[in-house]
Amino acid sequence: MTDKELLYIEDVLGHEQFLKTACEHAREQVQDQKLKSMISDLEQRHDRLFKSFYSLLNS
């Protein structure tokens, strides 16, 4: 991978980690179970994306 590609992946990892954490905090704040479930799904999606991008570094 080129240096530029590695920097891109580093940025994406940071964004995905931020979005997962933001979802985590939002989920803790809401009372509505349906909304809480939706936010939890988004949190899991960002976690999977983070792991997918991270795995690119170990390839």
PDB file of N, CA, C and O in Angstrom:
ATOM      1  N   MET A   1       0.834  -1.174   0.000  1.00  0.00           N
ATOM      2  CA  MET A   1       0.000   0.000   0.000  1.00  0.00           C
ATOM      3  C   MET A   1       0.887   1.248   0.000  1.00  0.00           C
ATOM      4  O   MET A   1       1.970   1.265   0.584  1.00  0.00           O
ATOM      5  N   THR A   2       0.404   2.266  -0.658  1.00  0.00           N
ATOM      6  CA  THR A   2       1.166   3.514  -0.688  1.00  0.00           C
ATOM      7  C   THR A   2       0.958   4.281   0.618  1.00  0.00           C
ATOM      8  O   THR A   2       0.043   3.992   1.389  1.00  0.00           O
ATOM      9  N   ASP A   3       1.819   5.254   0.845  1.00  0.00           N
ATOM     10  CA  ASP A   3       1.686   6.094   2.039  1.00  0.00           C
ATOM     11  C   ASP A   3       0.337   6.813   2.047  1.00  0.00           C
ATOM     12  O   ASP A   3      -0.300   6.943   3.093  1.00  0.00           O
ATOM     13  N   LYS A   4      -0.085   7.271   0.889  1.00  0.00           N
ATOM     14  CA  LYS A   4      -1.362   7.986   0.784  1.00  0.00           C
ATOM     15  C   LYS A   4      -2.537   7.065   1.136  1.00  0.00           C
ATOM     16  O   LYS A   4      -3.472   7.485   1.818  1.00  0.00           O
ATOM     17  N   GLU A   5      -2.490   5.831   0.679  1.00  0.00           N
ATOM     18  CA  GLU A   5      -3.546   4.872   1.001  1.00  0.00           C
ATOM     19  C   GLU A   5      -3.571   4.576   2.495  1.00  0.00           C
ATOM     20  O   GLU A   5      -4.644   4.465   3.089  1.00  0.00           O
ATOM     21  N   LEU A   6      -2.403   4.450   3.099  1.00  0.00           N
ATOM     22  CA  LEU A   6      -2.338   4.205   4.537  1.00  0.00           C
ATOM     23  C   LEU A   6      -2.899   5.386   5.328  1.00  0.00           C
ATOM     24  O   LEU A   6      -3.579   5.194   6.336  1.00  0.00           O
ATOM     25  N   LEU A   7      -2.617   6.595   4.875  1.00  0.00           N
ATOM     26  CA  LEU A   7      -3.176   7.778   5.543  1.00  0.00           C
ATOM     27  C   LEU A   7      -4.696   7.817   5.419  1.00  0.00           C
ATOM     28  O   LEU A   7      -5.395   8.201   6.356  1.00  0.00           O
ATOM     29  N   TYR A   8      -5.197   7.417   4.256  1.00  0.00           N
ATOM     30  CA  TYR A   8      -6.641   7.368   4.049  1.00  0.00           C
ATOM     31  C   TYR A   8      -7.274   6.368   5.017  1.00  0.00           C
ATOM     32  O   TYR A   8      -8.290   6.667   5.643  1.00  0.00           O
ATOM     33  N   ILE A   9      -6.685   5.203   5.137  1.00  0.00           N
ATOM     34  CA  ILE A   9      -7.225   4.181   6.036  1.00  0.00           C
ATOM     35  C   ILE A   9      -7.161   4.661   7.491  1.00  0.00           C
ATOM     36  O   ILE A   9      -8.078   4.414   8.274  1.00  0.00           O
ATOM     37  N   GLU A  10      -6.076   5.345   7.843  1.00  0.00           N
ATOM     38  CA  GLU A  10      -5.956   5.897   9.192  1.00  0.00           C
ATOM     39  C   GLU A  10      -7.078   6.895   9.466  1.00  0.00           C
ATOM     40  O   GLU A  10      -7.671   6.877  10.545  1.00  0.00           O
ATOM     41  N   ASP A  11      -7.374   7.767   8.500  1.00  0.00           N
ATOM     42  CA  ASP A  11      -8.469   8.724   8.641  1.00  0.00           C
ATOM     43  C   ASP A  11      -9.807   8.007   8.794  1.00  0.00           C
ATOM     44  O   ASP A  11     -10.614   8.355   9.656  1.00  0.00           O
ATOM     45  N   VAL A  12     -10.029   7.013   7.957  1.00  0.00           N
ATOM     46  CA  VAL A  12     -11.285   6.270   8.004  1.00  0.00           C
ATOM     47  C   VAL A  12     -11.438   5.567   9.361  1.00  0.00           C
ATOM     48  O   VAL A  12     -12.524   5.556   9.941  1.00  0.00           O
ATOM     49  N   LEU A  13     -10.352   4.986   9.855  1.00  0.00           N
ATOM     50  CA  LEU A  13     -10.408   4.328  11.163  1.00  0.00           C
ATOM     51  C   LEU A  13     -10.802   5.326  12.256  1.00  0.00           C
ATOM     52  O   LEU A  13     -11.621   5.020  13.123  1.00  0.00           O
ATOM     53  N   GLY A  14     -10.221   6.497  12.205  1.00  0.00           N
ATOM     54  CA  GLY A  14     -10.557   7.534  13.187  1.00  0.00           C
ATOM     55  C   GLY A  14     -12.012   7.948  13.100  1.00  0.00           C
ATOM     56  O   GLY A  14     -12.676   8.124  14.121  1.00  0.00           O
ATOM     57  N   HIS A  15     -12.511   8.105  11.871  1.00  0.00           N
ATOM     58  CA  HIS A  15     -13.915   8.485  11.687  1.00  0.00           C
ATOM     59  C   HIS A  15     -14.847   7.388  12.185  1.00  0.00           C
ATOM     60  O   HIS A  15     -15.829   7.667  12.873  1.00  0.00           O
ATOM     61  N   GLU A  16     -14.542   6.153  11.841  1.00  0.00           N
ATOM     62  CA  GLU A  16     -15.409   5.052  12.271  1.00  0.00           C
ATOM     63  C   GLU A  16     -15.407   4.904  13.791  1.00  0.00           C
ATOM     64  O   GLU A  16     -16.444   4.631  14.395  1.00  0.00           O
ATOM     65  N   GLN A  17     -14.253   5.084  14.398  1.00  0.00           N
ATOM     66  CA  GLN A  17     -14.171   4.996  15.857  1.00  0.00           C
ATOM     67  C   GLN A  17     -14.985   6.129  16.495  1.00  0.00           C
ATOM     68  O   GLN A  17     -15.703   5.913  17.472  1.00  0.00           O
ATOM     69  N   PHE A  18     -14.865   7.330  15.935  1.00  0.00           N
ATOM     70  CA  PHE A  18     -15.635   8.471  16.444  1.00  0.00           C
ATOM     71  C   PHE A  18     -17.135   8.214  16.314  1.00  0.00           C
ATOM     72  O   PHE A  18     -17.891   8.445  17.258  1.00  0.00           O
ATOM     73  N   LEU A  19     -17.568   7.732  15.139  1.00  0.00           N
ATOM     74  CA  LEU A  19     -18.993   7.489  14.908  1.00  0.00           C
ATOM     75  C   LEU A  19     -19.523   6.389  15.830  1.00  0.00           C
ATOM     76  O   LEU A  19     -20.641   6.492  16.335  1.00  0.00           O
ATOM     77  N   LYS A  20     -18.740   5.353  16.049  1.00  0.00           N
ATOM     78  CA  LYS A  20     -19.158   4.289  16.964  1.00  0.00           C
ATOM     79  C   LYS A  20     -19.324   4.845  18.374  1.00  0.00           C
ATOM     80  O   LYS A  20     -20.309   4.541  19.046  1.00  0.00           O
ATOM     81  N   THR A  21     -18.376   5.651  18.823  1.00  0.00           N
ATOM     82  CA  THR A  21     -18.447   6.248  20.154  1.00  0.00           C
ATOM     83  C   THR A  21     -19.633   7.204  20.265  1.00  0.00           C
ATOM     84  O   THR A  21     -20.309   7.237  21.293  1.00  0.00           O
ATOM     85  N   ALA A  22     -19.888   7.986  19.206  1.00  0.00           N
ATOM     86  CA  ALA A  22     -21.030   8.901  19.206  1.00  0.00           C
ATOM     87  C   ALA A  22     -22.341   8.123  19.313  1.00  0.00           C
ATOM     88  O   ALA A  22     -23.256   8.538  20.024  1.00  0.00           O
ATOM     89  N   CYS A  23     -22.430   7.003  18.612  1.00  0.00           N
ATOM     90  CA  CYS A  23     -23.626   6.159  18.691  1.00  0.00           C
ATOM     91  C   CYS A  23     -23.782   5.590  20.098  1.00  0.00           C
ATOM     92  O   CYS A  23     -24.887   5.539  20.638  1.00  0.00           O
ATOM     93  N   GLU A  24     -22.679   5.170  20.676  1.00  0.00           N
ATOM     94  CA  GLU A  24     -22.681   4.623  22.031  1.00  0.00           C
ATOM     95  C   GLU A  24     -23.260   5.642  23.014  1.00  0.00           C
ATOM     96  O   GLU A  24     -24.132   5.312  23.818  1.00  0.00           O
ATOM     97  N   HIS A  25     -22.777   6.865  22.944  1.00  0.00           N
ATOM     98  CA  HIS A  25     -23.251   7.920  23.844  1.00  0.00           C
ATOM     99  C   HIS A  25     -24.718   8.247  23.582  1.00  0.00           C
ATOM    100  O   HIS A  25     -25.487   8.441  24.523  1.00  0.00           O
ATOM    101  N   ALA A  26     -25.106   8.307  22.327  1.00  0.00           N
ATOM    102  CA  ALA A  26     -26.497   8.603  21.978  1.00  0.00           C
ATOM    103  C   ALA A  26     -27.418   7.501  22.492  1.00  0.00           C
ATOM    104  O   ALA A  26     -28.486   7.778  23.038  1.00  0.00           O
ATOM    105  N   ARG A  27     -26.997   6.254  22.312  1.00  0.00           N
ATOM    106  CA  ARG A  27     -27.813   5.117  22.762  1.00  0.00           C
ATOM    107  C   ARG A  27     -28.058   5.179  24.272  1.00  0.00           C
ATOM    108  O   ARG A  27     -29.146   4.850  24.745  1.00  0.00           O
ATOM    109  N   GLU A  28     -27.048   5.600  25.015  1.00  0.00           N
ATOM    110  CA  GLU A  28     -27.180   5.700  26.473  1.00  0.00           C
ATOM    111  C   GLU A  28     -28.130   6.815  26.890  1.00  0.00           C
ATOM    112  O   GLU A  28     -28.680   6.783  27.991  1.00  0.00           O
ATOM    113  N   GLN A  29     -28.327   7.802  26.016  1.00  0.00           N
ATOM    114  CA  GLN A  29     -29.142   8.968  26.360  1.00  0.00           C
ATOM    115  C   GLN A  29     -30.626   8.807  26.035  1.00  0.00           C
ATOM    116  O   GLN A  29     -31.467   9.419  26.693  1.00  0.00           O
ATOM    117  N   VAL A  30     -30.958   8.000  25.041  1.00  0.00           N
ATOM    118  CA  VAL A  30     -32.358   7.912  24.607  1.00  0.00           C
ATOM    119  C   VAL A  30     -33.138   6.919  25.455  1.00  0.00           C
ATOM    120  O   VAL A  30     -32.585   5.965  26.002  1.00  0.00           O
ATOM    121  N   GLN A  31     -34.423   7.168  25.546  1.00  0.00           N
ATOM    122  CA  GLN A  31     -35.313   6.306  26.329  1.00  0.00           C
ATOM    123  C   GLN A  31     -36.135   5.368  25.435  1.00  0.00           C
ATOM    124  O   GLN A  31     -36.449   4.243  25.824  1.00  0.00           O
ATOM    125  N   ASP A  32     -36.474   5.842  24.244  1.00  0.00           N
ATOM    126  CA  ASP A  32     -37.303   5.071  23.319  1.00  0.00           C
ATOM    127  C   ASP A  32     -36.562   3.822  22.859  1.00  0.00           C
ATOM    128  O   ASP A  32     -35.464   3.917  22.311  1.00  0.00           O
ATOM    129  N   GLN A  33     -37.156   2.656  23.080  1.00  0.00           N
ATOM    130  CA  GLN A  33     -36.494   1.384  22.769  1.00  0.00           C
ATOM    131  C   GLN A  33     -36.271   1.177  21.275  1.00  0.00           C
ATOM    132  O   GLN A  33     -35.259   0.608  20.865  1.00  0.00           O
ATOM    133  N   LYS A  34     -37.214   1.638  20.467  1.00  0.00           N
ATOM    134  CA  LYS A  34     -37.069   1.499  19.022  1.00  0.00           C
ATOM    135  C   LYS A  34     -35.878   2.317  18.523  1.00  0.00           C
ATOM    136  O   LYS A  34     -35.074   1.839  17.722  1.00  0.00           O
ATOM    137  N   LEU A  35     -35.777   3.540  19.003  1.00  0.00           N
ATOM    138  CA  LEU A  35     -34.674   4.411  18.628  1.00  0.00           C
ATOM    139  C   LEU A  35     -33.357   3.868  19.172  1.00  0.00           C
ATOM    140  O   LEU A  35     -32.331   3.907  18.493  1.00  0.00           O
ATOM    141  N   LYS A  36     -33.395   3.367  20.392  1.00  0.00           N
ATOM    142  CA  LYS A  36     -32.206   2.774  21.009  1.00  0.00           C
ATOM    143  C   LYS A  36     -31.702   1.594  20.168  1.00  0.00           C
ATOM    144  O   LYS A  36     -30.496   1.427  19.984  1.00  0.00           O
ATOM    145  N   SER A  37     -32.623   0.789  19.666  1.00  0.00           N
ATOM    146  CA  SER A  37     -32.281  -0.357  18.833  1.00  0.00           C
ATOM    147  C   SER A  37     -31.661   0.090  17.506  1.00  0.00           C
ATOM    148  O   SER A  37     -30.691  -0.502  17.032  1.00  0.00           O
ATOM    149  N   MET A  38     -32.236   1.144  16.915  1.00  0.00           N
ATOM    150  CA  MET A  38     -31.693   1.686  15.663  1.00  0.00           C
ATOM    151  C   MET A  38     -30.269   2.195  15.859  1.00  0.00           C
ATOM    152  O   MET A  38     -29.388   1.937  15.039  1.00  0.00           O
ATOM    153  N   ILE A  39     -30.058   2.914  16.947  1.00  0.00           N
ATOM    154  CA  ILE A  39     -28.733   3.459  17.236  1.00  0.00           C
ATOM    155  C   ILE A  39     -27.746   2.325  17.495  1.00  0.00           C
ATOM    156  O   ILE A  39     -26.588   2.392  17.080  1.00  0.00           O
ATOM    157  N   SER A  40     -28.206   1.294  18.175  1.00  0.00           N
ATOM    158  CA  SER A  40     -27.359   0.133  18.438  1.00  0.00           C
ATOM    159  C   SER A  40     -26.940  -0.540  17.131  1.00  0.00           C
ATOM    160  O   SER A  40     -25.795  -0.968  16.989  1.00  0.00           O
ATOM    161  N   ASP A  41     -27.860  -0.630  16.187  1.00  0.00           N
ATOM    162  CA  ASP A  41     -27.538  -1.197  14.864  1.00  0.00           C
ATOM    163  C   ASP A  41     -26.469  -0.361  14.164  1.00  0.00           C
ATOM    164  O   ASP A  41     -25.536  -0.905  13.572  1.00  0.00           O
ATOM    165  N   LEU A  42     -26.607   0.958  14.235  1.00  0.00           N
ATOM    166  CA  LEU A  42     -25.601   1.845  13.636  1.00  0.00           C
ATOM    167  C   LEU A  42     -24.254   1.672  14.320  1.00  0.00           C
ATOM    168  O   LEU A  42     -23.212   1.648  13.666  1.00  0.00           O
ATOM    169  N   GLU A  43     -24.284   1.555  15.623  1.00  0.00           N
ATOM    170  CA  GLU A  43     -23.050   1.351  16.386  1.00  0.00           C
ATOM    171  C   GLU A  43     -22.343   0.073  15.938  1.00  0.00           C
ATOM    172  O   GLU A  43     -21.128   0.067  15.740  1.00  0.00           O
ATOM    173  N   GLN A  44     -23.104  -1.003  15.782  1.00  0.00           N
ATOM    174  CA  GLN A  44     -22.533  -2.274  15.328  1.00  0.00           C
ATOM    175  C   GLN A  44     -22.000  -2.163  13.898  1.00  0.00           C
ATOM    176  O   GLN A  44     -20.963  -2.740  13.572  1.00  0.00           O
ATOM    177  N   ARG A  45     -22.705  -1.427  13.058  1.00  0.00           N
ATOM    178  CA  ARG A  45     -22.266  -1.252  11.670  1.00  0.00           C
ATOM    179  C   ARG A  45     -20.925  -0.519  11.628  1.00  0.00           C
ATOM    180  O   ARG A  45     -20.032  -0.899  10.871  1.00  0.00           O
ATOM    181  N   HIS A  46     -20.785   0.529  12.440  1.00  0.00           N
ATOM    182  CA  HIS A  46     -19.521   1.262  12.471  1.00  0.00           C
ATOM    183  C   HIS A  46     -18.402   0.404  13.061  1.00  0.00           C
ATOM    184  O   HIS A  46     -17.246   0.526  12.655  1.00  0.00           O
ATOM    185  N   ASP A  47     -18.739  -0.450  14.005  1.00  0.00           N
ATOM    186  CA  ASP A  47     -17.742  -1.363  14.569  1.00  0.00           C
ATOM    187  C   ASP A  47     -17.256  -2.349  13.507  1.00  0.00           C
ATOM    188  O   ASP A  47     -16.059  -2.616  13.407  1.00  0.00           O
ATOM    189  N   ARG A  48     -18.189  -2.892  12.713  1.00  0.00           N
ATOM    190  CA  ARG A  48     -17.808  -3.819  11.636  1.00  0.00           C
ATOM    191  C   ARG A  48     -16.954  -3.123  10.591  1.00  0.00           C
ATOM    192  O   ARG A  48     -15.971  -3.687  10.111  1.00  0.00           O
ATOM    193  N   LEU A  49     -17.328  -1.886  10.233  1.00  0.00           N
ATOM    194  CA  LEU A  49     -16.541  -1.139   9.255  1.00  0.00           C
ATOM    195  C   LEU A  49     -15.138  -0.870   9.779  1.00  0.00           C
ATOM    196  O   LEU A  49     -14.161  -0.987   9.039  1.00  0.00           O
ATOM    197  N   PHE A  50     -15.040  -0.510  11.050  1.00  0.00           N
ATOM    198  CA  PHE A  50     -13.731  -0.269  11.656  1.00  0.00           C
ATOM    199  C   PHE A  50     -12.877  -1.529  11.550  1.00  0.00           C
ATOM    200  O   PHE A  50     -11.714  -1.469  11.148  1.00  0.00           O
ATOM    201  N   LYS A  51     -13.458  -2.662  11.910  1.00  0.00           N
ATOM    202  CA  LYS A  51     -12.715  -3.925  11.874  1.00  0.00           C
ATOM    203  C   LYS A  51     -12.328  -4.300  10.441  1.00  0.00           C
ATOM    204  O   LYS A  51     -11.248  -4.846  10.216  1.00  0.00           O
ATOM    205  N   SER A  52     -13.195  -4.012   9.478  1.00  0.00           N
ATOM    206  CA  SER A  52     -12.878  -4.310   8.075  1.00  0.00           C
ATOM    207  C   SER A  52     -11.709  -3.482   7.587  1.00  0.00           C
ATOM    208  O   SER A  52     -10.789  -4.006   6.958  1.00  0.00           O
ATOM    209  N   PHE A  53     -11.742  -2.188   7.874  1.00  0.00           N
ATOM    210  CA  PHE A  53     -10.636  -1.333   7.461  1.00  0.00           C
ATOM    211  C   PHE A  53      -9.351  -1.700   8.204  1.00  0.00           C
ATOM    212  O   PHE A  53      -8.266  -1.697   7.623  1.00  0.00           O
ATOM    213  N   TYR A  54      -9.484  -2.015   9.482  1.00  0.00           N
ATOM    214  CA  TYR A  54      -8.306  -2.389  10.274  1.00  0.00           C
ATOM    215  C   TYR A  54      -7.655  -3.649   9.716  1.00  0.00           C
ATOM    216  O   TYR A  54      -6.431  -3.778   9.697  1.00  0.00           O
ATOM    217  N   SER A  55      -8.497  -4.574   9.263  1.00  0.00           N
ATOM    218  CA  SER A  55      -7.954  -5.822   8.712  1.00  0.00           C
ATOM    219  C   SER A  55      -7.128  -5.574   7.453  1.00  0.00           C
ATOM    220  O   SER A  55      -6.242  -6.365   7.133  1.00  0.00           O
ATOM    221  N   LEU A  56      -7.405  -4.491   6.738  1.00  0.00           N
ATOM    222  CA  LEU A  56      -6.619  -4.151   5.561  1.00  0.00           C
ATOM    223  C   LEU A  56      -5.156  -3.887   5.944  1.00  0.00           C
ATOM    224  O   LEU A  56      -4.246  -4.145   5.157  1.00  0.00           O
ATOM    225  N   LEU A  57      -4.946  -3.382   7.134  1.00  0.00           N
ATOM    226  CA  LEU A  57      -3.589  -3.087   7.588  1.00  0.00           C
ATOM    227  C   LEU A  57      -2.812  -4.350   7.906  1.00  0.00           C
ATOM    228  O   LEU A  57      -1.581  -4.349   7.874  1.00  0.00           O
ATOM    229  N   ASN A  58      -3.517  -5.424   8.213  1.00  0.00           N
ATOM    230  CA  ASN A  58      -2.876  -6.686   8.572  1.00  0.00           C
ATOM    231  C   ASN A  58      -2.758  -7.643   7.390  1.00  0.00           C
ATOM    232  O   ASN A  58      -2.313  -8.780   7.551  1.00  0.00           O
ATOM    233  N   SER A  59      -3.156  -7.184   6.205  1.00  0.00           N
ATOM    234  CA  SER A  59      -3.097  -8.044   5.022  1.00  0.00           C
ATOM    235  C   SER A  59      -1.711  -8.053   4.422  1.00  0.00           C
ATOM    236  O   SER A  59      -1.478  -8.725   3.417  1.00  0.00           O
TER     237      SER A  59
END
